[in-house]
Amino acid sequence: MEKMRKFLQSWPGRLVLVCTLVPMAFLGVQGTFGTSISPNELIKVGDQSVTVSAYQAELNTARSNLLQTVDASLIDERTLGDEVLQSMISRALLQNQTQFLGMTVSDEAITRLLQQEPAFQSNGQFSNDLFAQYLQHNGLTKDMLFQDFRTQLSLRQLTAGVLGTVIYPENQVKRLLDLQLEAREVWVHRYAWQDFADQVSVSDAEIDSYYQKNQDTLVRPDTVDLAYIELNPQTLKVEAPSAEEIQAQYQSYLSERGISDGRELAQILLSGDDAKARADAIKAKLDAGESFEVLAKQSDDPSGEQGGFIGAFNPAVFGDDAGKVTQALASLGVGDVSAPVQTSFGYQIFKVVKQGDAPSAASLNDELTQRAIEHKRQVAFNDVIVKINDLAANGMGITDIAQQVQLEPKSIKAYPKTNNSTALPQPAVIAAAFDEFAVEDQSVSANITLNDKTVWVQPSNYQAAKPLSLQEASAQIKALLTKQKASELALSAAKSAATEVAAKQGAGLMTPKANFGIVTRHSTSLSPKERASLFLHKSEGNDVWAVATDDGASVIVGAPVASQSSSQLNPAERLSAARMIRDNVGQDQLMDYVQYLRDTNEVIINESALNAQPH
């Protein structure tokens, strides 16, 4: 249905009665309390339900989309699953509301839309054959397709109605645009709290007081003792590649770039029991200067009648012998003849008739050698992964596996489930370390692929989360209070520095090292709190101020604010920006409406089915 959804999005609201939607969208909500849910349903809202299989399909799609941009180890499966669940609940609520409000699209309207779709037209006319092929290819019936369209268009009607109520005055749009266009040159001096830490002290009484007030938040998370091994492909040593392996990379290089070898060949093919002897005799005559074309008439291939010409060189023709033939031709120029090569066809002698325009293997030798090494290393890497996975599946522990594959076993004591800042903080590793079955069996995980390496983990000594005692929390509290006090000293020093140079409009602080150039509300070179203070101070001259930050404090000197008015934008830029602002406001309003539906409808979730899903 993805194709259909894409071309549905291209229809500019034809036959959709948006003008009737604004009052309808806020007419009211139907209560759905007292409904039940079946085992194969995951979500139920009124008459709308989401099946377990639909949830799994949506989750798989979301995961696949994420994997296109992020490493698998960074995906938190529980968070992803919850986001998909909440999205599907919102959709079910909106679908239920469309039914209550009587929003529907007739078969006639859908038929007219389909007839206008280019994908189903042939010679400018709607094609029943193309339409039937689409249904068959996607395993759909006409009724199923129409129902899906009806649901999608009804949802679009409702959401368009909600979004269409957005009223954001032109003067407010202009004000927001003007704010976004402000900029100024700044100089920043930062005071790190660590530089003031040795000036503060934290008493036992302060630690005790903080503990008594915040005892509920001072909790030691679930932990395990984690044994692990890691494998980096770059650490694997491989032998130097052979000439055949380098030639294979040469062919791969040409293929990847769509470059044809371009060489044209002639051959003399000898077959039968005496093929080798005959080939050696002919090669001796060729070395003595006799004509290749004349001797080609002795070939056992019909090409001999045309001087042995067989056209462009295609390694695929030679199957498993391709590397051998390629190697035999590697150093030959136009007119050169190869030694006899034994192939599945017999013994072949080749002559290069025409040289190709592709770069020679010799000219790419360094790159091809490196490619061949990396290929061998990747093959070896994959072999080790398979071996370790097999050993783990057979119940072997990390220490014994490490010995088998000559890797160093490593460990992390009290590896935490939350607030993990260890050497392995990735969500995928945490999920494997605290897998219910792995914790119970103390088994070794399957391989976990990280950015630069692959790891295997084995948990033991599971400790459930529990409140920290005063003694256990003391070090944590002391570090927190030390940072608080040191940050206060940093801010005090920053304020003093700002006051000292304020009358001189920042003179003495405007050094090249402190200059951050022209910055805006979106400049990433400033911290969030520095950015937030950027335009709170505006005068005709330079402004100087101090601001508390997460790392301590900063003194900022800001040159006069340069403000480009939104009226200076061309009409297209202004219209685009205004639409973006209104769309954002509309999305907020739609989220509020969905929350309203959540508060006034019963949403049933099949918890047992949800808990059965893999995480």
C-alpha positions as CSV (number, residue, x, y, z in Angstrom):
1,M,0.0,0.0,0.0
2,E,3.0,2.3,0.2
3,K,2.7,3.1,-3.5
4,M,-0.9,4.0,-3.0
5,R,-0.2,6.2,0.0
6,K,2.5,8.1,-2.0
7,F,0.2,8.9,-4.8
8,L,-2.7,9.7,-2.4
9,Q,-0.4,12.4,-1.0
10,S,-0.2,14.0,-4.4
11,W,-3.9,14.6,-4.7
12,P,-4.5,18.2,-3.7
13,G,-7.7,17.5,-1.7
14,R,-9.8,16.9,-4.7
15,L,-13.3,15.7,-3.8
16,V,-12.5,16.1,-0.1
17,L,-15.0,18.4,1.5
18,V,-12.6,20.2,3.8
19,C,-14.9,23.1,4.2
20,T,-17.3,20.9,6.2
21,L,-14.7,19.6,8.6
22,V,-13.9,22.5,11.0
23,P,-17.2,22.4,12.8
24,M,-17.4,18.6,12.6
25,A,-13.9,18.0,14.1
26,F,-15.1,19.5,17.4
27,L,-18.7,18.3,17.6
28,G,-17.9,15.8,20.3
29,V,-16.5,12.4,21.1
30,Q,-18.1,9.1,21.4
31,G,-17.4,7.1,24.6
32,T,-16.2,3.6,24.1
33,F,-16.1,2.3,27.6
34,G,-16.9,-1.3,28.4
35,T,-15.4,-2.9,25.2
36,S,-13.4,-6.1,25.2
37,I,-10.3,-7.3,23.3
38,S,-9.5,-10.6,21.6
39,P,-6.2,-12.4,21.9
40,N,-5.0,-11.4,18.4
41,E,-5.8,-7.7,19.0
42,L,-3.2,-5.4,20.6
43,I,-5.2,-2.2,20.8
44,K,-8.9,-1.6,20.9
45,V,-10.7,1.8,20.6
46,G,-14.4,1.6,20.0
47,D,-14.9,-0.4,16.8
48,Q,-11.3,0.2,15.8
49,S,-8.6,-2.4,16.6
50,V,-5.0,-2.9,15.8
51,T,-3.8,-6.5,15.5
52,V,-0.6,-7.9,16.9
53,S,0.7,-8.6,13.3
54,A,-0.1,-5.0,12.3
55,Y,2.0,-3.8,15.3
56,Q,4.8,-6.1,14.4
57,A,4.8,-4.9,10.8
58,E,4.8,-1.3,11.8
59,L,7.6,-1.9,14.3
60,N,9.7,-3.6,11.7
61,T,9.2,-0.8,9.3
62,A,10.2,1.8,11.9
63,R,13.3,-0.2,12.8
64,S,14.3,-0.5,9.1
65,N,13.9,3.2,8.6
66,L,16.1,4.0,11.6
67,L,18.8,1.6,10.5
68,Q,19.3,3.7,7.3
69,T,20.6,6.5,9.5
70,V,21.9,5.1,12.8
71,D,23.9,2.2,14.0
72,A,21.8,-0.8,15.3
73,S,23.5,-0.6,18.7
74,L,22.0,2.8,19.3
75,I,18.4,1.7,18.9
76,D,16.6,1.3,22.2
77,E,14.0,-1.4,21.3
78,R,11.7,-0.6,24.2
79,T,11.6,3.1,23.4
80,L,11.0,2.3,19.7
81,G,8.3,-0.1,20.5
82,D,6.5,2.4,22.8
83,E,6.7,5.1,20.1
84,V,5.1,2.8,17.6
85,L,2.5,1.7,20.1
86,Q,1.5,5.3,20.9
87,S,1.4,6.3,17.2
88,M,-0.9,3.4,16.5
89,I,-3.2,4.3,19.5
90,S,-3.4,7.9,18.1
91,R,-4.3,6.6,14.7
92,A,-7.0,4.3,16.1
93,L,-8.5,7.2,18.1
94,L,-8.7,9.4,15.0
95,Q,-10.2,6.5,13.0
96,N,-12.8,5.9,15.7
97,Q,-13.6,9.6,15.7
98,T,-14.1,9.7,11.9
99,Q,-16.7,7.0,12.2
100,F,-18.5,8.8,15.1
101,L,-18.6,12.1,13.0
102,G,-19.9,10.2,10.0
103,M,-16.8,11.1,7.8
104,T,-16.6,8.8,4.8
105,V,-15.8,8.8,1.2
106,S,-18.0,7.2,-1.4
107,D,-17.0,4.4,-3.8
108,E,-17.8,6.8,-6.6
109,A,-15.3,9.4,-5.3
110,I,-12.6,6.8,-4.8
111,T,-13.3,5.4,-8.4
112,R,-12.9,8.9,-9.8
113,L,-9.6,9.4,-8.0
114,L,-8.3,6.0,-9.2
115,Q,-9.3,6.8,-12.8
116,Q,-7.2,10.0,-12.6
117,E,-4.1,8.2,-11.3
118,P,-1.4,8.0,-14.0
119,A,-0.1,4.6,-12.6
120,F,-3.4,3.0,-13.8
121,Q,-3.6,4.7,-17.2
122,S,-2.6,3.5,-20.6
123,N,-2.7,5.8,-23.6
124,G,-4.5,8.4,-21.5
125,Q,-7.3,6.0,-20.4
126,F,-7.9,4.0,-17.2
127,S,-6.6,0.4,-17.7
128,N,-8.5,-2.3,-15.9
129,D,-5.5,-4.6,-16.6
130,L,-3.0,-2.3,-14.8
131,F,-5.4,-2.0,-11.9
132,A,-5.9,-5.8,-11.7
133,Q,-2.2,-6.4,-11.9
134,Y,-1.7,-4.0,-9.0
135,L,-4.3,-5.8,-6.9
136,Q,-2.8,-9.2,-7.7
137,H,0.8,-8.1,-7.0
138,N,-0.2,-6.7,-3.6
139,G,-2.5,-9.6,-2.6
140,L,-5.6,-7.3,-2.5
141,T,-9.2,-7.4,-3.6
142,K,-11.0,-4.3,-4.8
143,D,-13.0,-4.1,-1.6
144,M,-9.9,-4.3,0.5
145,L,-8.3,-1.5,-1.5
146,F,-11.4,0.7,-1.3
147,Q,-11.7,0.2,2.4
148,D,-8.0,1.2,2.9
149,F,-8.6,4.3,0.8
150,R,-11.7,5.2,2.7
151,T,-9.9,5.0,6.0
152,Q,-6.9,7.0,4.8
153,L,-9.1,9.7,3.2
154,S,-11.3,9.9,6.2
155,L,-8.3,10.4,8.5
156,R,-7.0,13.0,6.1
157,Q,-10.4,14.8,6.3
158,L,-10.3,14.9,10.1
159,T,-6.7,16.0,10.5
160,A,-7.1,18.6,7.8
161,G,-10.1,19.9,9.6
162,V,-8.1,20.2,12.8
163,L,-5.1,21.7,11.2
164,G,-7.4,24.1,9.2
165,T,-8.6,25.8,12.4
166,V,-5.1,27.2,13.0
167,I,-5.2,31.0,13.1
168,Y,-1.8,32.6,13.6
169,P,-2.0,36.4,12.9
170,E,0.3,37.8,10.3
171,N,1.9,40.2,12.8
172,Q,2.8,37.2,15.0
173,V,4.4,35.5,12.0
174,K,6.3,38.6,11.2
175,R,7.5,38.9,14.8
176,L,8.7,35.3,14.9
177,L,10.5,35.7,11.6
178,D,12.2,38.9,12.8
179,L,13.4,37.1,15.9
180,Q,14.9,34.3,14.0
181,L,16.8,36.7,11.8
182,E,18.6,38.5,14.6
183,A,22.4,38.1,14.8
184,R,25.3,39.5,16.7
185,E,29.0,39.1,17.1
186,V,30.0,37.7,20.5
187,W,33.1,37.0,22.7
188,V,32.7,34.3,25.3
189,H,34.8,33.6,28.4
190,R,33.8,30.4,30.1
191,Y,34.4,29.6,33.8
192,A,34.4,25.8,34.4
193,W,33.0,24.7,37.8
194,Q,35.9,22.2,38.2
195,D,38.3,25.2,38.5
196,F,36.6,26.2,41.7
197,A,36.0,22.8,43.2
198,D,39.1,22.9,45.5
199,Q,37.7,26.1,47.1
200,V,34.6,24.4,48.4
201,S,33.9,21.8,51.1
202,V,30.9,19.6,51.8
203,S,30.1,18.6,55.4
204,D,28.7,15.4,56.6
205,A,25.7,17.3,57.8
206,E,25.0,18.7,54.3
207,I,25.3,15.2,52.9
208,D,22.9,13.9,55.5
209,S,20.4,16.7,54.9
210,Y,20.4,16.2,51.1
211,Y,20.0,12.4,51.6
212,Q,16.9,12.9,53.9
213,K,15.3,15.3,51.4
214,N,16.0,13.2,48.2
215,Q,16.1,9.6,49.5
216,D,13.5,8.4,47.1
217,T,15.6,9.5,44.1
218,L,18.8,7.9,45.3
219,V,18.5,4.4,43.9
220,R,21.1,2.0,42.7
221,P,19.9,0.6,39.4
222,D,19.7,-3.0,38.4
223,T,23.3,-4.3,37.8
224,V,25.1,-7.4,36.6
225,D,28.7,-8.3,36.5
226,L,29.5,-8.3,32.8
227,A,32.1,-10.4,31.1
228,Y,32.7,-9.7,27.5
229,I,35.0,-10.0,24.5
230,E,35.3,-7.6,21.6
231,L,36.4,-8.2,18.0
232,N,37.7,-5.4,15.8
233,P,38.2,-6.4,12.1
234,Q,41.2,-4.1,11.9
235,T,43.1,-6.1,14.4
236,L,42.9,-9.3,12.4
237,K,46.1,-10.2,10.6
238,V,45.8,-11.7,7.1
239,E,48.3,-13.0,4.6
240,A,49.3,-10.9,1.6
241,P,46.9,-11.4,-1.3
242,S,47.8,-13.5,-4.2
243,A,47.9,-12.3,-7.8
244,E,44.6,-14.1,-8.4
245,E,43.0,-12.3,-5.5
246,I,44.3,-8.9,-6.8
247,Q,42.9,-9.7,-10.2
248,A,39.6,-10.6,-8.7
249,Q,39.5,-7.1,-7.1
250,Y,40.4,-5.5,-10.4
251,Q,37.3,-7.1,-12.0
252,S,35.2,-6.0,-9.1
253,Y,36.6,-2.5,-9.3
254,L,35.6,-2.3,-13.0
255,S,32.2,-3.8,-12.3
256,E,31.4,-1.4,-9.5
257,R,32.2,1.6,-11.7
258,G,30.4,0.2,-14.8
259,I,33.7,0.2,-16.7
260,S,34.1,-2.4,-19.5
261,D,37.5,-4.1,-19.7
262,G,37.3,-3.3,-23.5
263,R,39.9,-5.8,-24.5
264,E,39.2,-7.9,-27.6
265,L,40.8,-11.4,-28.0
266,A,41.5,-14.1,-30.5
267,Q,42.0,-17.7,-29.3
268,I,43.3,-21.1,-30.3
269,L,41.4,-23.9,-28.5
270,L,42.9,-27.4,-28.3
271,S,40.8,-30.2,-26.8
272,G,41.1,-34.0,-26.5
273,D,43.7,-36.3,-24.9
274,D,46.6,-34.7,-26.8
275,A,45.5,-31.1,-26.2
276,K,48.5,-30.1,-24.0
277,A,51.0,-31.5,-26.5
278,R,49.4,-29.7,-29.4
279,A,49.1,-26.5,-27.5
280,D,52.8,-26.5,-26.5
281,A,53.7,-27.2,-30.2
282,I,51.6,-24.3,-31.5
283,K,53.0,-22.0,-28.8
284,A,56.5,-22.9,-29.9
285,K,55.6,-22.0,-33.5
286,L,54.1,-18.7,-32.3
287,D,57.3,-17.9,-30.4
288,A,59.2,-18.6,-33.5
289,G,57.2,-15.9,-35.3
290,E,54.6,-17.8,-37.2
291,S,51.2,-16.2,-37.8
292,F,48.6,-16.6,-35.1
293,E,45.8,-16.3,-37.6
294,V,47.2,-19.0,-39.8
295,L,47.8,-21.4,-36.8
296,A,44.3,-20.6,-35.5
297,K,42.9,-22.8,-38.3
298,Q,44.2,-25.8,-36.3
299,S,41.8,-24.7,-33.4
300,D,39.1,-27.0,-32.3
301,D,36.7,-24.1,-32.1
302,P,34.8,-22.7,-35.1
303,S,36.4,-19.2,-34.5
304,G,39.6,-20.6,-36.0
305,E,38.2,-20.0,-39.5
306,Q,38.1,-16.2,-38.6
307,G,41.6,-16.2,-37.3
308,G,40.4,-17.2,-33.8
309,F,38.7,-13.9,-33.1
310,I,36.2,-14.2,-30.2
311,G,35.5,-10.5,-29.4
312,A,35.4,-8.7,-26.1
313,F,36.9,-10.4,-23.1
314,N,34.2,-11.6,-20.6
315,P,35.6,-13.3,-17.5
316,A,32.1,-14.8,-16.7
317,V,32.4,-17.1,-19.7
318,F,35.2,-19.0,-18.1
319,G,33.4,-19.7,-14.8
320,D,35.8,-21.0,-12.1
321,D,38.7,-20.5,-14.5
322,A,38.1,-16.7,-14.8
323,G,40.9,-15.8,-12.4
324,K,43.4,-18.1,-14.2
325,V,42.6,-16.6,-17.6
326,T,42.6,-13.0,-16.3
327,Q,46.0,-13.6,-14.8
328,A,47.3,-15.0,-18.1
329,L,46.2,-11.8,-19.9
330,A,47.3,-9.4,-17.2
331,S,50.6,-8.3,-18.6
332,L,49.8,-8.6,-22.3
333,G,49.7,-5.7,-24.7
334,V,48.1,-5.6,-28.2
335,G,49.6,-8.4,-30.4
336,D,51.0,-10.3,-27.4
337,V,50.1,-14.0,-27.0
338,S,49.6,-15.9,-23.8
339,A,51.0,-19.2,-22.7
340,P,48.5,-22.1,-23.0
341,V,45.9,-21.9,-20.2
342,Q,44.0,-25.0,-19.1
343,T,40.3,-24.3,-18.7
344,S,37.2,-26.4,-18.7
345,F,37.1,-26.1,-22.5
346,G,40.6,-27.5,-23.0
347,Y,43.9,-25.7,-23.5
348,Q,43.5,-22.1,-24.8
349,I,46.1,-19.7,-26.2
350,F,45.0,-16.1,-26.3
351,K,46.1,-13.1,-28.4
352,V,45.2,-9.5,-27.4
353,V,43.7,-8.0,-30.6
354,K,42.6,-4.7,-29.1
355,Q,43.5,-3.1,-25.8
356,G,40.6,-1.7,-23.7
357,D,40.4,1.9,-22.4
358,A,40.0,0.8,-18.7
359,P,42.8,1.7,-16.3
360,S,45.3,-1.2,-16.1
361,A,45.5,-3.4,-13.1
362,A,49.2,-2.4,-12.7
363,S,48.2,1.3,-12.5
364,L,45.8,0.5,-9.6
365,N,48.1,-2.0,-7.9
366,D,48.2,-0.3,-4.5
367,E,44.5,0.3,-4.3
368,L,43.7,-3.2,-5.5
369,T,46.1,-4.7,-3.0
370,Q,44.5,-2.9,-0.2
371,R,41.0,-3.9,-1.4
372,A,42.1,-7.5,-1.5
373,I,43.5,-7.3,2.0
374,E,40.3,-5.8,3.3
375,H,38.3,-8.5,1.6
376,K,40.4,-11.2,3.2
377,R,40.1,-9.5,6.5
378,Q,36.3,-9.3,6.2
379,V,36.1,-12.9,5.3
380,A,38.3,-13.8,8.3
381,F,36.2,-11.5,10.5
382,N,33.0,-13.2,9.5
383,D,34.5,-16.6,10.1
384,V,35.5,-15.7,13.6
385,I,32.0,-14.4,14.3
386,V,30.4,-17.6,13.2
387,K,32.9,-19.6,15.3
388,I,32.2,-17.6,18.4
389,N,28.4,-17.8,17.9
390,D,28.7,-21.5,17.6
391,L,30.7,-21.8,20.8
392,A,28.2,-19.6,22.6
393,A,25.3,-21.7,21.4
394,N,27.0,-24.8,22.7
395,G,27.1,-23.3,26.2
396,M,30.7,-22.2,26.4
397,G,31.5,-19.2,28.6
398,I,33.2,-16.0,27.7
399,T,36.6,-17.0,29.2
400,D,36.8,-20.3,27.4
401,I,35.6,-18.7,24.1
402,A,38.2,-16.0,24.5
403,Q,40.9,-18.7,24.8
404,Q,39.6,-20.6,21.8
405,V,39.7,-17.6,19.5
406,Q,42.7,-15.9,21.1
407,L,40.9,-12.8,22.4
408,E,41.3,-11.0,25.7
409,P,38.4,-11.5,28.1
410,K,37.2,-8.3,29.7
411,S,34.8,-7.5,32.5
412,I,32.8,-4.7,34.1
413,K,31.7,-5.0,37.7
414,A,28.2,-3.7,38.6
415,Y,27.3,-2.9,35.0
416,P,24.2,-0.7,35.4
417,K,20.9,-0.9,33.5
418,T,20.3,2.9,33.6
419,N,22.6,5.9,33.6
420,N,25.3,3.7,32.0
421,S,28.6,5.5,31.4
422,T,30.8,2.4,31.1
423,A,32.8,1.3,28.2
424,L,29.7,-0.4,26.7
425,P,26.8,2.1,27.2
426,Q,24.9,1.2,23.9
427,P,21.2,0.2,24.3
428,A,21.8,-3.0,22.3
429,V,24.4,-4.1,24.8
430,I,22.3,-3.2,27.8
431,A,19.4,-5.1,26.4
432,A,21.5,-8.2,25.9
433,A,23.1,-7.9,29.3
434,F,19.7,-7.7,31.1
435,D,17.8,-10.2,28.9
436,E,15.7,-12.3,31.2
437,F,16.9,-15.6,29.9
438,A,20.6,-14.5,29.7
439,V,20.5,-13.4,33.3
440,E,18.9,-16.6,34.5
441,D,21.2,-18.9,32.5
442,Q,24.3,-16.6,32.6
443,S,24.6,-17.4,28.9
444,V,26.7,-15.6,26.2
445,S,24.9,-13.4,23.9
446,A,24.9,-13.6,20.1
447,N,27.2,-11.1,18.4
448,I,26.3,-7.4,18.9
449,T,27.5,-5.1,16.1
450,L,28.7,-1.7,17.3
451,N,30.2,1.1,15.2
452,D,33.8,-0.1,15.1
453,K,33.6,-3.6,16.7
454,T,31.5,-6.6,17.5
455,V,31.0,-7.7,21.1
456,W,29.7,-10.7,23.0
457,V,28.5,-10.4,26.6
458,Q,27.8,-12.7,29.5
459,P,26.0,-11.4,32.6
460,S,26.3,-12.9,36.1
461,N,25.6,-11.8,39.7
462,Y,22.4,-9.9,38.9
463,Q,21.5,-7.4,41.6
464,A,18.0,-5.8,41.6
465,A,17.6,-2.1,41.9
466,K,17.3,-0.9,45.5
467,P,17.4,2.4,47.5
468,L,20.9,3.5,48.4
469,S,21.9,3.8,52.0
470,L,23.4,7.0,53.3
471,Q,26.8,5.4,53.2
472,E,26.4,4.2,49.7
473,A,25.0,7.5,48.5
474,S,27.5,9.7,50.2
475,A,30.1,9.9,47.4
476,Q,27.4,10.6,44.8
477,I,25.8,13.3,47.0
478,K,29.2,14.9,47.8
479,A,30.1,15.1,44.1
480,L,26.7,16.7,43.3
481,L,26.9,19.3,46.2
482,T,30.5,20.1,45.2
483,K,29.5,20.8,41.7
484,Q,26.6,23.0,42.9
485,K,28.8,25.1,45.2
486,A,31.7,25.3,42.7
487,S,29.2,26.4,40.0
488,E,27.9,29.2,42.3
489,L,31.5,30.4,42.7
490,A,32.0,30.3,39.0
491,L,28.9,32.4,38.4
492,S,30.0,34.9,41.1
493,A,33.4,35.2,39.4
494,A,31.7,35.6,36.0
495,K,29.4,38.4,37.4
496,S,32.4,40.2,38.9
497,A,34.3,40.1,35.6
498,A,31.2,41.3,33.7
499,T,30.7,44.2,36.1
500,E,34.3,45.2,35.9
501,V,34.3,45.7,32.1
502,A,30.6,46.7,31.7
503,A,31.4,50.4,31.7
504,K,34.1,49.9,29.1
505,Q,31.6,47.9,26.9
506,G,33.6,44.7,27.2
507,A,37.1,46.2,26.4
508,G,39.7,43.7,27.5
509,L,37.5,40.7,27.0
510,M,37.1,41.1,23.2
511,T,40.2,39.0,22.4
512,P,40.6,36.9,19.2
513,K,40.7,33.7,21.2
514,A,37.3,34.5,22.8
515,N,35.7,35.6,19.5
516,F,32.8,33.3,18.3
517,G,32.0,35.4,15.3
518,I,28.4,36.2,14.2
519,V,25.9,34.0,16.0
520,T,22.2,33.5,15.9
521,R,19.6,31.7,18.0
522,H,20.5,28.5,16.2
523,S,24.3,28.6,16.5
524,T,25.6,25.3,17.8
525,S,28.9,26.8,19.0
526,L,27.1,28.2,22.1
527,S,25.6,26.1,24.9
528,P,21.8,26.2,25.2
529,K,21.8,28.6,28.2
530,E,24.3,30.9,26.4
531,R,22.0,30.9,23.3
532,A,19.0,31.6,25.5
533,S,20.6,34.7,26.9
534,L,21.9,35.9,23.5
535,F,19.3,38.6,22.8
536,L,18.0,39.4,26.3
537,H,20.5,42.3,26.4
538,K,20.2,44.9,23.7
539,S,21.6,48.4,23.6
540,E,23.2,50.6,21.0
541,G,26.6,49.6,22.1
542,N,28.3,46.4,23.3
543,D,26.5,44.5,26.0
544,V,28.3,42.5,28.7
545,W,26.5,39.9,30.9
546,A,27.1,36.7,32.9
547,V,25.1,33.6,32.6
548,A,25.0,30.3,34.5
549,T,25.6,27.2,32.4
550,D,25.6,23.4,33.0
551,D,29.4,23.6,33.0
552,G,29.7,26.6,35.3
553,A,29.2,30.1,34.0
554,S,30.1,32.3,31.1
555,V,30.8,36.0,30.5
556,I,29.6,37.2,27.1
557,V,30.3,40.4,25.3
558,G,27.7,41.0,22.5
559,A,28.1,43.6,19.8
560,P,25.0,45.6,18.7
561,V,22.3,43.3,17.4
562,A,22.0,43.2,13.6
563,S,18.3,42.5,12.7
564,Q,17.3,41.7,9.2
565,S,13.6,42.4,8.9
566,S,11.4,39.6,7.5
567,S,10.2,42.2,5.0
568,Q,13.6,41.9,3.3
569,L,12.8,38.2,2.4
570,N,11.4,37.7,-1.1
571,P,7.7,36.7,-1.2
572,A,8.5,33.0,-1.8
573,E,10.9,32.8,1.2
574,R,8.4,34.6,3.4
575,L,5.5,32.4,2.3
576,S,7.5,29.3,3.0
577,A,8.5,30.5,6.5
578,A,5.0,31.5,7.3
579,R,3.7,28.1,6.3
580,M,6.3,26.4,8.4
581,I,5.3,28.3,11.4
582,R,1.6,27.7,10.9
583,D,2.2,24.0,10.3
584,N,4.1,23.7,13.6
585,V,1.3,25.4,15.4
586,G,-1.2,23.2,13.7
587,Q,0.7,20.1,14.7
588,D,0.6,21.2,18.3
589,Q,-3.1,21.7,18.0
590,L,-3.5,18.3,16.5
591,M,-1.6,16.7,19.3
592,D,-3.9,18.5,21.8
593,Y,-6.9,17.1,20.0
594,V,-5.5,13.6,20.1
595,Q,-4.9,14.0,23.8
596,Y,-8.5,15.1,24.2
597,L,-9.6,11.9,22.4
598,R,-7.4,9.9,24.7
599,D,-9.0,11.5,27.8
600,T,-12.5,10.9,26.6
601,N,-12.2,7.4,25.1
602,E,-11.3,4.0,26.6
603,V,-8.1,2.7,25.1
604,I,-7.7,-1.1,25.8
605,I,-4.2,-2.5,25.4
606,N,-3.7,-6.3,25.4
607,E,-0.8,-6.2,27.9
608,S,-0.1,-10.0,27.7
609,A,0.2,-9.8,23.9
610,L,2.4,-6.6,24.2
611,N,4.7,-8.2,26.8
612,A,5.1,-11.3,24.5
613,Q,6.7,-9.1,21.8
614,P,10.5,-9.4,21.6
615,H,12.4,-6.4,23.0
